[in-house]
Amino acid sequence: MTDRPLRIAVLGTADIARRRVLPAMAADPDVELTAVASRDGGRAKEVADQFGCAAVESYDAVLARDDVDAVYVPLPISLHAEWAGRALRAGKHVLAEKPLTADRPTTEALLALARASGLVLMENVMFVHHPQHSVVRELVASGAIGQLRAFSAAFAIPALPAGNIRHRPELGGGALLDVGYYPVRAALYFLGTGLEIVGAALENAGGSAVETSGAVLLRSPAGVLGQLAFGMEHAYRSAYELWGSEGRIRVEPAFTPPADHKPEVWITDAHGPRELTLAPHDQVAATVRAFVRAVRSGAIESPDAGECLEQATLLDAVRARAISSAPSTSFSSPTSSTPRQEGTDRDRD
């Protein structure tokens, strides 16, 4: 497959696909967009015409095509397992929006299917492909702020219309899976595996059927404490901070910077405060390149399988801890038994 572009089709026309991922794929010389599928024929044609590929009104029809090597799945969370699984069984590599599924057992089963099929199944976590975070991790490892003592992260977005997909539990809606994913994954990125959820709370404002905000307290095996906050009824914020025995490092905005953004890393140490300005980087394009490399490498294990499974474990633990701490809560857990909808308003990266 190294002698030609990777031929990718898209299952669904979600906003994140149209705004971010499809333009990155179209611009990558190692990718050929072959088809866009939607149950709305008009929408499929509109998006397909924009990117110069075929419009298809059936997801199954896309999976049956001989000119498709891989599929990108930006459907609602509750549909990821079904269509990622079908794609793998059809012999297609899969790039799926995050989280891969709504729970650890389903995630584990999908990863096992990909492994047994010799196919790449990659979760579309873009921020980990931005070099600003590896710079921060290197600073911490070098002792720039002494011994790491605490970690905090926050990601929140303004209130959404009542009919938005994120307010629908049957489609996997709710703040935890949609925006809470980011601070949890950031904790995993900086503190490593084996994190213990020691406290969690999820709130559903105004009688919402899903949680609209949450907070988490966690502990690493090394004794570093982490505080995470997230929500979808807040002023926008996307940030994290590492606090050590001799200083602090803060990054804001952290998780969804545009391609032309020059990241600024704020460092406070024994020499006082300073700013480290980094070069812009397109994390969406970098994620697409990582997927193509993984497919071409012929790797037996998907590149982020371990982190994907650990993330699913943590998200399950957060929900379980929150429910056990507040048994009277009324928000619903996500379910995989859902209507067949495309969720065209997903816009998180």
N, C-alpha and C positions, 0 to 999 in steps of 0.2 A: 504493500500500500504506500510505500515511501515514494514511488515514482509518479503519484498523482495526488490531487487534493483529497482530503477526507470529505465524503459526501454526507451531508447532514440534513435531516428534515426536522421540522418543528411540530410538535403536537400541541396545538393551542395558540392563541394570539394574545396572550396576557400582555399587560402594559410593559412589564420589565423586559419581555422579549422584544417588543417593538422598539422601545426606547434605547435599550442598552445592549442586549446580547446579539440580536440580529445584525445591527450595524457593525459590531465587532467581528462577527463571523464573516459578513460580506467583505470586510476590509482585509481579512487574513488570506494571504495567497495560498495557504495550505488547507483552506476550507472551500468547499463548493456547496452552496445552499441549493438543495434540489427541490424541496417542497415545503409548503405550509399547510397544515390541516386544521380545519375548524368545522364544527357542525353547522355554522352559519356560512353558507357558501359565499355570500357577499363579502363578509369580513375576510375570509380566506383569500379571495381574489384581490381585495384591496391591499392586504399585506404582501401577498405573493408578487403582485405587480410592482410594488415598491422595491422589492429585492431581486426581481428578475428570476423568479422560480415558479414552479407549478403550484396551483391551488387545488387542494383536495378536500372533499367534504366528509371523509371517513378516516379516523385514526387507524383502523385495521387496514385500510387500503394503502396507507403510507408504509406500514410494517411489511406489506407484501411486495413492495417495490424492489426491483433488483438494483436500482440506482441509489439506494440508501444504505450507507455503512453504519450510521449512528443517528440517534434522535436526541433532541433536546426537549425536555418535559417541563414546561412552566405552568402546569395545571394546578388547581387547588391542592393543598397538602393531602387531603383525603383521597385524591385520585392518583397520587404518585405511585403507590405500591402496585395498583392494578396495571397501569400503563407502562411503568418501568419493567414490571415483570413480563408483560406481554412482549415488550420490545426485546428483552433478553432472550425469551423463548423463540423469538423470530430471528435470532442471530445478530441483533443490532447492539452496538455499544450505546451507553446511555449517559447523558449529562442531565441530571435532574435538579430542579430548584430545591432549596433548603427549606425546612429540614427534609431529609430523604423520605421519612415517613413520620407518623405521629407517635410511634412508640418503639422501644428497643427490640422486642421480639420480631416485629415486621421488618425492621431495618436489618436485623441479623439474618433473617431468611432471604432477603433480597441480595445482600452481600454474598451469602453462600451460593445463591443461584448464579450470580455473576462469576464467582470463582469457579464453580463447576462447569460453566459454559465457556470459560476462557475469554470472557468479555470484560471490558472496562465499565464500571458503574461508578460515576463520580458525582459527588454532591457539589452543587454550584455555590461554594463559599468563596466569594471574591476577595474579601479584605485580607485573607491570609496570603494572597499573592502580591500584596503591595509591599515593597521593600522597606517602607518606613517602620514596620513592626519588627522586622529582623534587625534593623539598626537599633531600635530600643532594646531588644533582647540582648544584643551584643553589649550595649552600654551597661546593662544590669550585670551581665556575666563578667564584665571587666572590673566590677567593683565601683563604678562611677557614683553610686548612691549608697555604698556600703552593703550591709546585709539586708536583703529584702525582708520587710516586716509586714507589709499590707498591700493589698491590691483592691482597686475599686474601678467599676465601669458602669456606664449608663448609656442607654439608647432609648429614645422616646420620640414620638411623633404627635402632631396636633390631632385633635378629635376628628373622627371620620363620620361621614353620613351614616344614618341608621341602617341603610340597605347595603352598606359595603360588605364585601365578602368576609372581612375580618371579624364581623359581628355574627357570623353564622357557624355555630358549633358543628353542624353536620358536614361542613366543608373543611373542618380543621382550623376554624378561626380562633381568635384569642391572642392576647398580647404575648403569652409565653412563647409559643411556637413562631410567631411572626417577628416580633422585635426583641423578645427576651433571648432569642437564639444568639444574638450578637455578643452581649456581655458574657454569657455563659461560654461561648466559644473563645472569647478573648481570655477568660480565666484559664481555660484548658491550654491555650497557646502559651501563656506566660508562666503558669504554675505547674503545668504538666499533668500527667494522669494520676489517678488515685484520689481525686478530690472528694471530700465528704460534705454533703449538704447538711449543715447543722441547724439551719432555720430558713423558713420560706413563708411568704404570704402572697396571696393573689386576691385582688379586689375586683368586683364587678360593679362599676359605677352606674347609677340610675337603673338598676335592675337588669342590666345587660345579660344576655344568655351566655356570654363568655367573659373571661377575665379581661379587664381593661388596663390593669397595671399590676406590678409585682415587685417584690424585693427578695433577695436571697443573701444568706450568710453562709459562707463555706470555709473549709479549712484544707490546706494542702498537707501531704505527708510530712513536709518539712516544718509545719506549724505556721505557715503564712496564712493570715486570715484575708478573706475576700468579701467585699460588699458589692452587690450588683443591684441595679435598679432599671426598670423598663416600663413602658406604657404607651398607650395610644390615645391619651387625653391630656397631653402636656405641651408646653413649648418645646420645640425641637431641640434635642441634644444628642450628641454622638461623641463620647469621650471615654478615656481611661487614664488612671494614674497609678504609678508604682511608687511606694513610699518605703524608703530604706532607713538604715540607722544613721546615714550621713547625708541624706538628700532625697529629692523627689524628681520624678519624670512624669510629665503630662502630655498627652496628645489629644488635640481637639481641633477640628473634627477628625474622627478616627475611622469610621467604618464604611462610609459611602462617598468618598471624595470624588469630584469630577476629574476627568483625565488631565485637565490643565492646572489642577490645584497644586501649589507648592507646599508640601507639608511642613509644619513647624512643630518641632519637638521642644517643649519647655523643660529646662533642666535647672534645678536649684540644688547646689552642693556647697562645699566649704568655701568656694570662691564666689558665692552669690548666684543670683539668677542669670540665665543666659538662654538664648534661642538658637536652635540648630535648624536651619532651613534646608530642606532637601529638594531634589529635582522632582518635577511632576512625573507621574507614572499612571498609565492606564491599567487599572486592576482588572477591568472587564476583558480587555484584549489579552492580558497575561493569563487569565483563567482559561480562555479559549485555547491559547497556546499550550497550556499545561494539559488540557484534555487531549489535544491532538498528539502531543508527545507521548502521553500514556498509551493511547491506542497504537501508535507506531512502534512503541517499545516492545509490544507483545508481552507485557508484564502479566504474570499469573494473578497477582493481587492488585486490586484497584488502588491508586496512589494514596488515597486518603481514607482507606477502609477502617483503619484503627481509630483515627480521630472521629470519623463518622459514627462508629458504634459507641465510642466513649461519650460523645455528645448526646446521643439518644439516651444513654443510661442516665446522664446528668439531668436531662429534661424530664425524664420519668421521675427521678428522685425529687426534683423540685416540686412537681405537681403532687406527688404522694405526701411530701412533708407539709405542703401548704394545706392539703385536705385534712391531714391528721391533726393539724394545729387549729383548724377552723371547721369542725364537722358540720356546722350549720350553713356553710357557704352554698350558694345557689347556682354558680356557674357550671357549665357542662364540660365534660372532657370530650376531646375530639373523637370521632368515630370513623371507621372505614366504610360503614354502610351508608352511602350518600347518594344524592341525586347526581346525574351526570351533567356537570356544569364546567364551563371553562374558566371562570374566574378571571375575566379580562381586566380587572382593576388591580391586580397585584403589582406593586411598584417598589417594593424594597429590593435592595441589592445584596 
